[in-house]
Amino acid sequence: MPSSYHGHISDVIDLYLKASPKTVLDIGIGFGKWGVLFREYGDIFRGRLGQKDWKVKIDGVEIFEDYSNEIYTSVYSHVYFNSIEDFVKEAMLHQVSYNFIFAGDVIEHLTKEIALSLLKNLKTISQKLVISIPLTDRWPQGEVFGNKFETHLSVWEEKDLDPIFPNKKLYKNQAGKDIGLFYT
């Protein structure tokens, strides 16, 4: 879904502000909410209102081009329309890294094997890695808005991510479903 749970916005922004990144990667842009928030608190909050004054590089990766909208061109430094697996392979090959990587509601759209490998690779190209993910089997999802990539291919429990992430915070959405915020 090109939108996501709202209850952890302040926690993600707190992590972002503490990291004070100069380079950011937003994985699975969707509508673009996180890019707007990262731009606001990375530049505008720091007194850099105009694009010509912005200092934070905010890149995004989105596999479904139909989600593209005005936010993509007005907020992001660059948007890559690609799978995250291919993007990370290229980033590693060219030794590209980011100070802060956020993957909001992304890894459940991959098989667990691919997602775990991806998370390990993301840790190698980031100083701070933050993910948000629905937990338990109470989140079945198929194609959304004609986007086959929205299908949930894996189910996650918090213990699955404990070996990768030293920190976490757990939430329940308005329907009582579990959501996890995991970060390095």
C-alpha positions in Angstrom: 0.0 0.0 0.0 1.5 3.4 -0.8 0.5 4.5 2.7 1.4 3.1 6.1 0.9 3.2 9.8 1.1 6.6 11.4 1.7 5.9 15.0 5.5 5.6 14.8 6.1 8.8 12.8 7.5 10.7 15.9 9.8 7.7 16.8 11.2 7.5 13.2 11.7 11.3 13.1 13.4 11.2 16.6 15.8 8.6 15.2 16.3 10.7 12.1 17.1 13.8 14.0 19.5 12.0 16.3 21.3 10.6 13.3 21.4 14.1 11.6 22.1 12.4 8.2 23.5 14.1 5.2 22.4 11.2 2.9 19.1 9.3 3.2 17.6 6.4 1.3 13.8 5.9 1.5 13.0 2.4 0.3 9.5 1.8 -1.0 8.5 5.5 -1.4 4.8 4.8 -2.0 3.0 8.2 -1.8 6.1 9.9 -0.5 5.2 10.8 3.1 8.6 9.8 4.5 10.5 11.8 1.9 8.4 14.9 2.9 9.2 14.4 6.6 12.9 13.7 6.0 13.1 16.9 3.9 11.2 18.9 6.4 13.3 17.9 9.4 16.6 17.5 7.5 16.5 20.9 5.8 13.5 23.1 6.4 13.5 22.6 10.2 17.2 23.7 10.0 16.4 27.0 8.2 17.0 25.8 4.6 13.6 26.5 3.0 14.5 26.8 -0.7 15.7 23.8 -2.8 18.8 25.7 -3.7 19.7 25.7 0.0 19.0 22.1 0.8 22.0 20.1 2.0 20.5 16.7 2.7 20.5 14.2 -0.2 17.3 12.2 -0.1 17.2 9.3 -2.6 14.3 7.0 -3.0 13.7 3.6 -4.5 10.2 2.6 -5.7 9.4 -0.5 -7.8 6.0 0.7 -9.0 6.2 3.7 -11.2 2.5 4.4 -11.1 2.9 5.7 -7.5 5.0 8.5 -8.8 3.6 12.0 -8.1 4.7 15.6 -7.6 6.3 14.7 -4.3 8.9 12.6 -6.0 10.2 15.5 -8.0 9.8 18.3 -5.4 11.2 16.5 -2.4 13.6 13.7 -3.4 17.1 14.3 -4.8 16.8 11.3 -7.0 14.2 8.5 -7.4 15.2 5.1 -8.7 12.5 3.0 -10.2 13.9 -0.4 -9.5 13.7 -3.4 -7.1 15.4 -2.8 -3.9 17.5 -6.0 -4.4 18.9 -4.7 -7.7 19.4 -1.2 -6.3 21.4 -2.6 -3.3 23.5 -4.8 -5.6 24.4 -1.7 -7.6 25.1 0.4 -4.5 27.4 -2.2 -3.1 29.2 -2.6 -6.5 29.8 1.2 -6.7 30.4 1.6 -3.0 27.5 3.9 -2.5 26.4 4.3 1.2 23.9 6.3 3.2 23.9 7.8 6.6 20.2 6.8 7.2 18.1 4.2 5.4 14.4 3.8 6.1 12.4 0.8 4.8 8.8 1.3 5.8 6.5 -1.7 5.2 8.8 -3.2 2.6 10.4 -6.5 3.6 7.1 -8.4 4.0 6.8 -8.0 0.2 9.8 -10.2 -0.2 10.4 -13.8 0.7 12.0 -14.2 4.1 15.3 -15.6 2.6 15.6 -12.6 0.2 14.6 -10.1 2.9 17.1 -11.4 5.4 19.9 -11.2 2.9 18.8 -7.7 1.8 18.7 -6.5 5.4 22.3 -7.7 6.0 23.4 -5.9 2.8 21.5 -2.7 3.8 23.4 -2.8 7.1 26.7 -2.7 5.1 25.7 0.4 3.2 24.1 2.4 6.0 25.2 4.0 9.3 21.6 3.9 10.6 19.0 1.4 9.3 15.4 1.7 10.4 12.5 -0.6 9.3 8.9 -0.7 10.0 7.1 -4.0 9.4 3.7 -5.6 10.2 4.2 -8.6 12.6 2.3 -11.9 12.8 0.1 -13.6 10.2 -2.8 -11.1 10.7 -1.7 -9.0 7.7 -2.6 -10.9 4.5 -2.4 -8.7 1.5 -2.6 -9.2 -2.2 -2.3 -6.8 -5.1 -3.3 -3.2 -4.3 -4.0 -0.4 -6.9 -3.0 -2.8 -9.7 0.4 -3.3 -8.1 1.4 -7.0 -7.8 4.4 -6.0 -5.7 2.1 -5.1 -2.8 1.5 -8.8 -2.1 2.8 -10.0 1.2 5.2 -12.8 0.6 6.5 -13.4 4.1 5.2 -13.3 7.7 7.4 -11.9 10.4 7.7 -12.2 14.2 9.8 -9.9 16.2 12.2 -12.8 17.0 13.0 -13.1 13.3 14.6 -9.7 13.4 16.3 -9.8 16.8 19.6 -11.1 15.4 19.8 -8.2 13.0 18.5 -5.3 15.0 19.6 -4.4 18.5 16.7 -2.0 19.1 13.0 -2.2 18.6 9.7 -0.7 19.6 6.4 -2.4 19.2 3.0 -0.9 18.4 -0.6 -1.9 17.8 -2.5 -0.2 15.1 -6.2 0.9 15.4 -7.3 -2.7 14.6 -5.1 -4.1 17.3 -2.5 -5.6 14.8 1.1 -5.7 15.7 3.7 -3.4 14.0 7.4 -3.4 14.7 9.9 -0.6 14.4 13.4 -2.0 14.3 16.6 0.0 14.1 20.4 -0.2 14.4 
